[in-house]
Amino acid sequence: MPTTVILGVIGSDAHVVGITILDQALSAAGFDVENLGVQTSQEEFAAAASEHDADAVLVSSLYGHAEQDCQGFHELLSREDIDATTYIGGNLAVGQDDFEQTRTTFRKLGFDKVFDSETTPEEVIRSLERDLGISTREAETDRVQA
């Protein structure tokens, strides 16, 4: 049974390139990806995660206002009885100088992993494999070629 991942850009952010690349990489690795696109509300993430019985919810934000957009997100997921691994990545804070402080902020908001804007799709895939205890097609191909 494929691993289902919900992917989208939260809030008023309209940056689509990053999630398009991530969608393609996750799909190629064997994930069942539900890409919600840009300007996605917390409620839309929760509804999609519930409808698709998601294993993971990946939130992207590049316009620097993710902390504001994510306030109460994990409380909503909990109220909706959604038990999914949650990641967030991108340019999460305006003037983001110290990413470790940004990481701490989003971990306190409940995210399992926090990635900066330089994170590669392969890093996300490897994290999902570890966190979900799975092996993707990409990992299987790597092992066969080794």
C-alpha positions in Angstrom: 0.0 0.0 0.0 1.5 3.3 -1.0 2.5 5.9 1.6 0.2 9.0 1.2 1.7 12.5 1.5 -0.3 15.7 1.6 1.7 18.6 0.1 0.9 22.3 -0.1 1.9 25.9 0.4 0.2 27.4 3.5 -1.5 30.8 3.9 -1.4 33.5 1.3 1.9 32.3 -0.2 1.7 31.7 -4.0 5.2 30.2 -4.5 4.6 27.0 -6.5 8.0 25.9 -7.9 9.3 24.2 -4.8 6.2 22.1 -4.2 6.1 21.2 -7.9 9.6 19.8 -7.8 8.9 18.0 -4.5 5.7 16.6 -5.9 7.6 15.1 -8.8 10.4 13.7 -6.7 8.0 12.2 -4.1 5.9 10.6 -6.9 8.9 9.2 -8.6 10.0 7.7 -5.3 6.7 5.9 -5.0 4.7 8.1 -2.7 1.0 8.8 -3.3 1.1 12.6 -3.4 -1.9 14.8 -2.9 -0.7 18.3 -4.0 -3.0 21.0 -2.7 -1.2 23.7 -4.5 -0.7 27.3 -3.2 -2.6 29.5 -0.8 -3.8 26.5 1.2 -5.6 26.9 4.5 -5.0 24.9 7.6 -8.5 23.5 7.2 -7.7 22.3 3.6 -4.6 20.5 4.8 -6.6 18.8 7.6 -9.5 17.8 5.3 -7.1 16.3 2.7 -5.1 14.5 5.4 -8.3 13.0 6.8 -9.8 12.1 3.4 -6.7 10.4 2.2 -5.6 8.9 5.6 -2.3 10.6 5.2 0.9 9.3 6.6 2.6 12.7 6.3 1.7 16.3 5.8 4.3 18.5 4.2 3.8 22.3 4.5 5.8 24.7 2.4 6.2 28.5 2.8 8.5 30.9 1.1 7.2 34.3 1.8 8.4 34.5 5.4 5.1 34.4 7.3 4.9 30.7 8.1 4.9 31.1 11.9 1.7 33.3 11.7 0.1 30.8 9.2 0.9 27.8 11.3 -0.4 29.0 14.7 -2.9 26.3 15.9 -2.2 23.9 13.0 -1.3 20.9 15.1 -4.2 21.6 17.4 -6.5 21.5 14.4 -4.9 18.2 13.3 -5.4 16.8 16.7 -9.1 17.9 16.9 -9.6 16.2 13.6 -7.9 13.0 14.9 -5.2 13.2 12.3 -2.0 11.3 13.3 0.4 12.1 10.5 4.1 13.1 10.5 4.4 16.8 9.8 7.2 18.6 8.0 7.6 22.3 7.1 10.2 23.8 4.9 11.2 26.9 2.9 12.0 30.5 3.8 9.9 30.4 7.0 10.8 33.7 8.6 11.4 37.2 7.3 15.0 38.1 7.7 15.8 34.5 8.7 19.4 34.8 10.0 19.6 32.0 12.5 17.9 29.0 11.1 18.4 27.0 14.4 16.1 29.5 16.1 13.6 29.2 13.3 13.8 25.4 13.6 13.2 25.7 17.4 10.2 27.9 16.8 8.5 25.4 14.4 9.4 22.4 16.5 7.5 24.2 19.4 4.6 24.6 17.0 4.5 20.8 16.7 6.3 20.0 13.4 8.3 16.8 13.4 10.9 18.2 11.0 11.8 21.7 9.9 13.8 22.3 6.7 15.4 25.4 5.3 15.1 26.6 1.7 18.2 24.8 0.6 16.9 21.3 1.4 16.9 18.9 -1.5 13.9 16.6 -2.4 16.2 13.6 -1.7 16.8 14.8 1.9 13.0 15.0 2.4 12.5 11.5 0.9 15.3 10.1 3.2 13.7 11.8 6.2 10.3 10.4 5.3 11.8 6.9 4.9 13.3 7.1 8.4 10.4 8.7 10.1 7.8 6.4 8.6 9.9 3.3 8.6 9.5 2.7 4.9 11.6 1.9 1.8 10.7 3.8 -1.4 11.3 2.8 -5.0 14.2 5.3 -5.1 15.8 3.6 -2.1 15.3 0.2 -3.7 16.9 1.4 -7.0 19.9 2.8 -5.0 20.4 -0.5 -3.3 20.2 -2.5 -6.6 22.7 -0.1 -8.3 25.2 -0.3 -5.4 
